[in-house]
Amino acid sequence: MTLPTILIADDDRSIRTVLTQALGRAGYQVRATSSAATLWRWVEDGEGDVVITDVIMPDENGLDLIPRIRRVRPELPVIVMSAQSTLTTAVQATQRGAFEYLPKPFDLADLLAAVDRALKQPVSLTAQAKAAEPAEDEALPLIGRSPAMQEIYRVIARLTTTDLTVMINGESGAGKELVARALHDYGRRRSGPFVAINMAAIPRELIESELFGHERGAFTGATNRHVGRFEQAAGGTLFLDEIGDMPPEAQTRLLRVLQEGEYTTVGGRQPIRANARIIAATHRDLRALIRSGQFREDLFYRLNVVPIRLPPLRERPDDIPVLAQHFLNKAQAEGLPAKTIDPAAMALLSSYRWPGNVRELENLIRRLAALVPQPVITAEIIAAELAEHEVAEDPAPAAASPEEADSMAAVVERHIARLLATIRESGEEGVLYDRALAELERPLLRMTLAETRGNQIRAAALLGLNRNTLRKKIREHGIGVQRRVG
């Protein structure tokens, strides 16, 4: 029996060595090169069952190889790996026909699983080959290189050739509309309009008219025909923000549109064919709203075809430095003085809990760019800003006894008090228990992994967890583990 052959192209010798050894132990034959030209010659000669290629190589961009491979050997799966772990790279890799995209640093187990899937599931011969226009990082709709954001990039990339309905769940300020815009801008409806409507911002009695439009004379004050958002979004995307705030009667009409593909205006009789991709978003727990009778279960399943959970900023602190720099660059481009953030100040930003998420971080950076006179933003400046926000936002904690003052219980109680305040503001229900556990569990895992220098076997033993359980929790919390290839 002939063993499958894996072709590897990467200009990093250490990566080639590690991949060759790992794939060899897994039972594959391996051929590795640092040259795109050599890889192309092997492909033309009919060698290989799977290709693994880097993006940046000395003689050619790995992404440019994919369409050529697709033309001569459309059945050959191509796995792309890249340190340029941006949304643009993920979308380009997918739209040019890559079987899988893995950002560096990657987990060997993930790569081996991708190779196994590639060998078992032939690549579709009708895969989209048209790439989105390349963009610089500064123009990207989404910023972040954490594992959690990488997974969102991969989901967006896989959805670019479909019109599937998407449900985005995330806290206020996390960037739900940016995800929706990315789905539109990189999708096949990008030449059409992107129309957004916030259900929480429209009076309940006007939502149906805003969505579906109304005819002249449909109700008192309807002196002219009004074009609704569905009609405005024809050929493009309709973004229904804060869908959890949609009143019951509008939910019923929206369900009929999703079921039948057509609607009528308020006061109209002629059905209009719906021609918009639907993307919905909410910061609320829709399942809890279903249990309380405030949201239709059948509508939820029509909207929740592809769920995307957008993590809050506190779950991806590794993204805070790149976000902060992005907002400084943006402020400078708008005419504000150039500023830098010193390392100690950046550490304070990374350790803050950011109840307002990315929006709060952006507002802080823009304010400092405008008001701080010196060119370097120091830790003292950041500490003063964050302390002021803590005083403004947090309820006064109950006084602790001297014995309790330094105890973990006292610290946890103070943090839960802050969580309760945040939840009261947002109106969320049914999330306190999971959120409190997650916020305790994440630093516990991060510090244990730091103690073991990324050795997950030792970390699992130290925590008293099963190795697979630890791996699952690392992925759930989007924790970057330093002991990785790349």
C-alpha positions as CSV (number, residue, x, y, z in Angstrom):
1,M,0.0,0.0,0.0
2,T,1.4,3.4,-1.1
3,L,1.5,5.9,1.7
4,P,0.1,9.4,1.0
5,T,2.7,12.0,0.1
6,I,2.6,15.5,1.6
7,L,4.3,18.3,-0.2
8,I,5.6,21.2,2.1
9,A,6.8,24.6,1.0
10,D,8.2,27.0,3.7
11,D,11.3,29.1,3.7
12,D,11.8,28.5,7.5
13,R,14.1,25.5,7.9
14,S,12.9,24.8,11.5
15,I,9.2,24.6,10.4
16,R,10.1,22.3,7.5
17,T,12.0,20.0,9.9
18,V,9.2,19.9,12.6
19,L,6.5,19.2,10.0
20,T,8.6,16.6,8.2
21,Q,9.1,14.7,11.5
22,A,5.5,15.1,12.7
23,L,4.0,14.0,9.4
24,G,6.5,11.1,9.1
25,R,5.5,9.8,12.5
26,A,1.9,10.1,11.5
27,G,2.6,7.6,8.6
28,Y,3.0,10.0,5.6
29,Q,5.7,10.3,3.0
30,V,7.0,13.9,3.0
31,R,8.8,16.1,0.5
32,A,9.8,19.6,1.8
33,T,11.3,22.6,0.0
34,S,11.9,26.3,0.6
35,S,11.0,27.2,-3.0
36,A,7.7,27.9,-4.6
37,A,9.2,26.9,-7.9
38,T,10.2,23.5,-6.7
39,L,6.8,22.9,-5.2
40,W,5.2,23.9,-8.5
41,R,7.5,21.4,-10.4
42,W,6.4,18.6,-8.1
43,V,2.7,19.5,-8.6
44,E,3.2,19.6,-12.4
45,D,4.9,16.2,-12.3
46,G,1.8,14.7,-10.5
47,E,3.5,14.3,-7.1
48,G,1.8,14.7,-3.8
49,D,-1.7,14.0,-2.3
50,V,-1.8,17.2,-0.1
51,V,0.1,20.5,-0.4
52,I,1.1,22.6,2.7
53,T,2.4,26.0,1.7
54,D,3.5,29.2,3.4
55,V,2.3,32.5,2.0
56,I,5.6,34.5,2.0
57,M,8.4,32.7,0.2
58,P,11.5,34.1,-1.5
59,D,10.5,33.4,-5.1
60,E,6.7,33.6,-5.1
61,N,3.6,34.3,-2.9
62,G,2.1,31.0,-1.9
63,L,-1.4,32.4,-2.4
64,D,-0.6,33.0,-6.1
65,L,0.2,29.3,-6.5
66,I,-3.2,28.2,-5.5
67,P,-5.2,29.1,-8.7
68,R,-2.4,27.6,-10.8
69,I,-2.6,24.3,-8.8
70,R,-6.4,24.4,-9.1
71,R,-6.1,24.7,-12.9
72,V,-3.7,21.8,-13.4
73,R,-4.8,19.5,-10.5
74,P,-8.2,20.6,-9.1
75,E,-8.4,17.5,-6.9
76,L,-5.2,18.4,-5.0
77,P,-6.0,19.9,-1.6
78,V,-3.9,22.9,-0.6
79,I,-3.4,23.9,3.1
80,V,-2.2,27.4,3.6
81,M,-0.2,28.5,6.7
82,S,0.8,32.1,7.3
83,A,2.2,34.4,9.9
84,Q,0.3,37.2,8.2
85,S,-2.7,36.2,10.3
86,T,-5.2,38.8,9.2
87,L,-8.8,38.6,7.9
88,T,-7.6,39.4,4.4
89,T,-5.1,36.5,4.3
90,A,-7.8,34.1,5.5
91,V,-10.3,35.3,2.9
92,Q,-7.8,35.3,0.0
93,A,-6.7,31.8,0.9
94,T,-10.2,30.5,1.0
95,Q,-11.5,32.3,-2.1
96,R,-8.5,31.2,-4.2
97,G,-9.5,27.6,-3.4
98,A,-7.4,26.6,-0.3
99,F,-8.8,23.6,1.5
100,E,-7.8,25.0,4.9
101,Y,-6.1,28.1,6.3
102,L,-4.0,27.9,9.5
103,P,-2.5,31.0,11.1
104,K,1.0,30.8,12.6
105,P,1.8,29.9,15.3
106,F,-0.3,26.7,14.9
107,D,-0.9,23.6,16.8
108,L,0.6,20.4,15.2
109,A,-2.6,18.5,16.2
110,D,-4.6,21.0,14.2
111,L,-2.4,20.6,11.1
112,L,-2.5,16.8,11.3
113,A,-6.2,16.9,11.6
114,A,-6.4,19.2,8.5
115,V,-4.3,16.8,6.5
116,D,-6.5,13.9,7.5
117,R,-9.6,15.8,6.5
118,A,-8.0,16.8,3.2
119,L,-7.2,13.2,2.3
120,K,-10.7,12.0,3.2
121,Q,-12.7,14.9,1.7
122,P,-11.9,15.8,-1.9
123,V,-11.9,19.5,-2.7
124,S,-15.0,20.6,-4.6
125,L,-14.2,21.2,-8.3
126,T,-16.5,24.3,-8.2
127,A,-14.6,26.1,-5.5
128,Q,-14.6,29.9,-5.8
129,A,-11.3,31.1,-7.4
130,K,-11.9,34.9,-7.3
131,A,-9.9,36.7,-4.6
132,A,-11.0,39.7,-2.7
133,E,-9.0,42.8,-3.2
134,P,-6.0,42.9,-0.9
135,A,-6.0,45.4,2.0
136,E,-3.4,46.7,4.4
137,D,-3.9,46.0,8.1
138,E,-4.9,49.7,8.6
139,A,-7.9,49.2,6.3
140,L,-9.0,45.9,7.8
141,P,-12.5,45.9,9.3
142,L,-11.4,43.6,12.1
143,I,-8.1,43.7,14.0
144,G,-6.6,41.0,16.2
145,R,-4.4,37.9,15.9
146,S,-5.6,36.0,19.0
147,P,-6.8,32.4,18.5
148,A,-10.4,33.5,19.0
149,M,-10.2,36.1,16.3
150,Q,-8.4,33.7,13.9
151,E,-11.4,31.4,14.2
152,I,-13.7,34.2,13.3
153,Y,-11.6,35.1,10.3
154,R,-11.8,31.5,9.1
155,V,-15.6,31.4,9.5
156,I,-15.9,34.6,7.6
157,A,-13.7,33.3,4.9
158,R,-15.7,30.1,4.5
159,L,-18.9,32.1,4.2
160,T,-17.8,34.4,1.4
161,T,-19.3,32.2,-1.3
162,T,-22.7,31.7,0.4
163,D,-25.8,33.7,1.3
164,L,-26.4,31.7,4.6
165,T,-28.1,33.6,7.4
166,V,-25.7,34.5,10.2
167,M,-26.3,35.3,13.9
168,I,-23.6,37.3,15.7
169,N,-23.7,37.2,19.5
170,G,-21.5,39.5,21.5
171,E,-21.4,42.2,24.1
172,S,-22.0,45.8,23.3
173,G,-19.0,47.4,21.9
174,A,-17.3,44.1,20.8
175,G,-17.6,44.9,17.1
176,K,-20.7,43.0,15.9
177,E,-21.4,45.4,13.0
178,L,-17.8,45.2,11.9
179,V,-18.2,41.4,11.6
180,A,-21.4,41.9,9.6
181,R,-19.7,44.4,7.3
182,A,-16.8,42.0,6.8
183,L,-19.2,39.3,5.8
184,H,-20.8,41.7,3.3
185,D,-17.6,43.3,2.0
186,Y,-15.8,40.0,1.3
187,G,-19.0,38.2,0.2
188,R,-20.5,37.7,-3.3
189,R,-23.1,40.5,-2.6
190,R,-20.4,43.1,-1.9
191,S,-21.4,45.1,-5.0
192,G,-24.9,45.6,-3.4
193,P,-25.9,47.8,-0.5
194,F,-25.2,47.2,3.1
195,V,-28.2,48.3,5.1
196,A,-28.3,48.3,8.9
197,I,-31.2,48.8,11.3
198,N,-31.0,48.8,15.1
199,M,-34.1,47.3,16.6
200,A,-33.4,48.9,20.0
201,A,-33.3,52.4,18.4
202,I,-36.7,52.2,16.5
203,P,-40.0,52.8,18.3
204,R,-41.9,49.6,18.5
205,E,-44.9,50.9,16.5
206,L,-42.6,51.9,13.6
207,I,-40.4,48.8,13.2
208,E,-42.7,47.1,10.6
209,S,-42.8,50.2,8.5
210,E,-39.1,50.7,8.8
211,L,-38.4,47.1,7.8
212,F,-41.0,46.5,5.1
213,G,-42.1,50.0,4.0
214,H,-45.6,51.4,3.8
215,E,-48.0,52.6,1.2
216,R,-49.5,56.1,1.1
217,G,-52.5,56.3,3.4
218,A,-51.6,53.1,5.2
219,F,-52.0,54.9,8.6
220,T,-52.4,58.4,9.9
221,G,-49.5,60.5,8.8
222,A,-48.5,58.2,5.9
223,T,-48.7,60.9,3.2
224,N,-46.2,59.2,0.9
225,R,-45.0,55.7,0.0
226,H,-42.0,54.8,2.3
227,V,-39.3,52.3,1.0
228,G,-38.4,49.9,3.8
229,R,-35.0,48.4,4.7
230,F,-35.7,45.1,2.9
231,E,-36.3,47.0,-0.4
232,Q,-33.3,49.3,0.2
233,A,-31.1,46.2,0.8
234,A,-32.1,44.4,-2.4
235,G,-29.1,42.7,-4.0
236,G,-27.1,43.3,-0.8
237,T,-27.1,42.6,2.9
238,L,-29.6,43.6,5.6
239,F,-28.1,43.8,9.1
240,L,-30.6,43.4,11.9
241,D,-28.8,44.7,14.9
242,E,-30.1,43.9,18.5
243,I,-32.6,41.4,17.1
244,G,-33.5,40.5,20.7
245,D,-35.3,43.8,21.0
246,M,-37.7,43.1,18.0
247,P,-41.4,43.2,19.1
248,P,-43.5,40.0,18.7
249,E,-45.6,41.2,15.8
250,A,-42.5,42.2,13.8
251,Q,-41.0,38.8,14.7
252,T,-44.0,37.1,13.1
253,R,-43.6,39.1,9.8
254,L,-39.9,38.5,9.7
255,L,-40.4,34.8,10.1
256,R,-42.8,34.8,7.1
257,V,-40.2,36.6,5.0
258,L,-37.5,34.0,5.9
259,Q,-39.9,31.1,5.2
260,E,-41.6,32.3,2.0
261,G,-39.0,34.7,0.6
262,E,-41.4,37.5,0.1
263,Y,-43.2,40.3,2.0
264,T,-45.8,43.0,1.6
265,T,-45.5,46.7,2.6
266,V,-47.7,48.0,5.5
267,G,-51.0,48.7,3.7
268,G,-49.9,47.0,0.5
269,R,-51.3,43.9,-1.2
270,Q,-48.7,43.1,-3.8
271,P,-46.0,40.6,-2.6
272,I,-42.4,41.8,-3.1
273,R,-39.7,39.2,-3.5
274,A,-37.0,39.5,-0.8
275,N,-33.5,39.7,-2.2
276,A,-31.2,40.4,0.7
277,R,-28.9,38.3,2.8
278,I,-29.9,38.5,6.4
279,I,-27.3,39.0,9.2
280,A,-28.6,39.4,12.7
281,A,-26.8,40.4,15.9
282,T,-27.6,40.6,19.6
283,H,-25.9,41.1,23.0
284,R,-28.8,39.2,24.7
285,D,-29.3,35.5,25.5
286,L,-31.9,34.6,22.9
287,R,-32.5,31.2,24.4
288,A,-33.4,32.8,27.7
289,L,-35.7,35.2,25.9
290,I,-37.3,32.1,24.2
291,R,-37.9,30.5,27.6
292,S,-39.5,33.7,28.9
293,G,-41.8,34.0,25.8
294,Q,-40.2,37.1,24.5
295,F,-38.6,35.6,21.3
296,R,-40.0,33.1,18.9
297,E,-38.2,29.8,18.9
298,D,-38.9,29.2,15.2
299,L,-37.5,32.6,14.2
300,F,-34.4,31.9,16.3
301,Y,-33.6,28.7,14.3
302,R,-34.2,30.5,11.0
303,L,-31.7,33.2,12.0
304,N,-29.2,31.0,13.8
305,V,-28.1,29.1,10.7
306,V,-24.4,30.0,11.2
307,P,-23.8,31.3,14.8
308,I,-20.7,33.5,15.4
309,R,-19.7,34.3,19.0
310,L,-17.7,37.5,19.1
311,P,-15.5,37.3,22.2
312,P,-15.3,40.3,24.6
313,L,-12.0,42.2,24.7
314,R,-11.2,40.8,28.2
315,E,-11.1,37.3,26.6
316,R,-8.5,38.3,24.0
317,P,-6.0,40.6,25.9
318,D,-3.2,39.6,23.4
319,D,-5.1,41.7,20.8
320,I,-5.1,44.9,22.9
321,P,-1.6,46.2,21.9
322,V,-2.3,45.8,18.2
323,L,-5.7,47.4,18.6
324,A,-4.3,50.3,20.6
325,Q,-1.6,50.9,18.0
326,H,-4.3,50.8,15.2
327,F,-6.3,53.4,17.0
328,L,-3.2,55.6,17.5
329,N,-2.4,55.4,13.8
330,K,-6.0,56.2,12.9
331,A,-6.0,59.2,15.2
332,Q,-2.7,60.4,13.6
333,A,-4.2,60.0,10.1
334,E,-7.1,62.2,11.1
335,G,-4.7,65.0,12.1
336,L,-4.0,64.4,15.8
337,P,-0.4,64.4,17.0
338,A,1.6,61.2,16.8
339,K,1.8,59.3,20.1
340,T,3.4,56.1,21.4
341,I,2.4,54.0,24.4
342,D,5.3,52.8,26.6
343,P,5.5,49.1,27.6
344,A,4.3,49.6,31.2
345,A,1.3,51.5,30.0
346,M,0.5,48.9,27.4
347,A,0.7,46.2,30.2
348,L,-1.9,48.2,32.2
349,L,-4.2,48.4,29.1
350,S,-3.8,44.6,28.6
351,S,-4.8,43.8,32.2
352,Y,-7.9,46.0,32.3
353,R,-11.3,44.3,32.0
354,W,-12.8,46.7,29.4
355,P,-16.6,46.5,30.1
356,G,-17.2,48.6,27.0
357,N,-15.0,46.3,24.9
358,V,-13.3,47.6,21.8
359,R,-15.4,50.7,21.6
360,E,-14.2,51.7,25.1
361,L,-10.6,51.1,24.2
362,E,-10.9,53.2,21.0
363,N,-12.6,56.1,22.8
364,L,-9.8,56.1,25.5
365,I,-7.0,56.0,22.9
366,R,-8.5,58.8,20.8
367,R,-9.0,60.9,23.9
368,L,-5.4,60.4,25.0
369,A,-4.2,61.1,21.5
370,A,-6.0,64.5,21.5
371,L,-5.4,65.6,25.1
372,V,-2.0,64.2,26.3
373,P,0.6,66.9,25.5
374,Q,3.7,64.7,25.6
375,P,4.5,62.3,22.7
376,V,4.7,59.2,25.0
377,I,1.6,57.9,26.9
378,T,3.0,56.6,30.2
379,A,1.7,54.1,32.7
380,E,0.9,56.9,35.1
381,I,-1.5,58.5,32.6
382,I,-3.2,55.1,31.8
383,A,-3.5,54.3,35.6
384,A,-5.2,57.6,36.3
385,E,-7.6,57.2,33.4
386,L,-8.5,53.6,34.3
387,A,-8.9,54.5,38.0
388,E,-11.3,57.2,37.1
389,H,-13.4,54.8,35.1
390,E,-13.4,52.3,37.9
391,V,-14.7,54.9,40.3
392,A,-17.4,56.0,37.8
393,E,-18.5,52.5,36.9
394,D,-18.2,50.3,40.0
395,P,-20.5,50.2,42.9
396,A,-18.8,50.8,46.3
397,P,-17.8,47.4,47.6
398,A,-18.8,46.4,51.1
399,A,-16.1,46.9,53.6
400,A,-14.0,43.8,54.2
401,S,-12.6,42.7,57.6
402,P,-8.8,42.8,58.0
403,E,-8.8,39.0,57.7
404,E,-10.7,39.1,54.5
405,A,-9.0,42.1,52.9
406,D,-6.4,40.0,51.1
407,S,-8.3,36.8,50.6
408,M,-9.3,35.4,47.2
409,A,-13.0,35.5,48.3
410,A,-12.9,39.2,48.9
411,V,-11.3,39.9,45.5
412,V,-13.8,37.6,43.7
413,E,-16.7,39.3,45.6
414,R,-15.5,42.8,44.4
415,H,-15.2,41.5,40.8
416,I,-18.7,40.0,40.9
417,A,-20.0,43.3,42.1
418,R,-18.5,44.9,39.0
419,L,-20.0,42.2,36.8
420,L,-23.4,42.7,38.3
421,A,-23.2,46.4,37.5
422,T,-22.2,45.7,33.9
423,I,-25.1,43.2,33.5
424,R,-27.6,45.7,35.0
425,E,-26.5,48.2,32.4
426,S,-26.8,45.8,29.5
427,G,-30.0,44.1,30.5
428,E,-28.5,40.7,29.9
429,E,-29.9,37.7,31.8
430,G,-28.7,34.2,32.3
431,V,-25.0,35.0,31.8
432,L,-23.6,35.8,35.2
433,Y,-22.6,32.3,36.3
434,D,-20.8,31.4,33.0
435,R,-19.1,34.8,32.8
436,A,-17.9,34.7,36.4
437,L,-16.5,31.2,36.0
438,A,-14.8,32.1,32.7
439,E,-13.2,35.2,34.1
440,L,-11.7,33.2,37.0
441,E,-10.8,30.2,34.9
442,R,-9.0,32.1,32.1
443,P,-6.3,33.8,34.3
444,L,-5.9,30.5,36.2
445,L,-5.1,28.6,32.9
446,R,-2.9,31.4,31.6
447,M,-0.8,31.6,34.7
448,T,-0.5,27.8,35.0
449,L,0.6,27.6,31.4
450,A,3.1,30.4,32.0
451,E,4.5,28.5,35.0
452,T,5.0,25.4,32.9
453,R,6.4,27.4,29.9
454,G,3.5,26.2,27.7
455,N,3.9,22.5,28.5
456,Q,0.2,21.4,28.5
457,I,0.9,17.9,29.9
458,R,2.6,19.5,33.0
459,A,-0.1,22.2,33.2
460,A,-2.8,19.5,33.2
461,A,-1.1,17.6,35.9
462,L,-0.7,20.8,38.0
463,L,-4.3,21.7,37.6
464,G,-5.6,18.1,38.1
465,L,-7.3,18.1,34.7
466,N,-7.4,15.6,31.9
467,R,-5.1,16.7,29.0
468,N,-8.1,16.8,26.6
469,T,-10.1,18.8,29.0
470,L,-7.3,21.3,29.3
471,R,-7.0,21.6,25.5
472,K,-10.7,22.2,25.2
473,K,-10.6,24.9,27.8
474,I,-7.6,26.6,26.1
475,R,-9.6,26.8,22.9
476,E,-12.8,27.9,24.6
477,H,-10.9,30.8,26.2
478,G,-8.8,31.6,23.2
479,I,-5.6,31.3,25.1
480,G,-2.4,31.5,23.1
481,V,0.1,28.8,24.1
482,Q,3.7,29.8,23.4
483,R,5.1,26.3,22.9
484,R,3.9,26.0,19.3
485,V,5.4,25.6,15.9
486,G,6.4,28.8,14.1
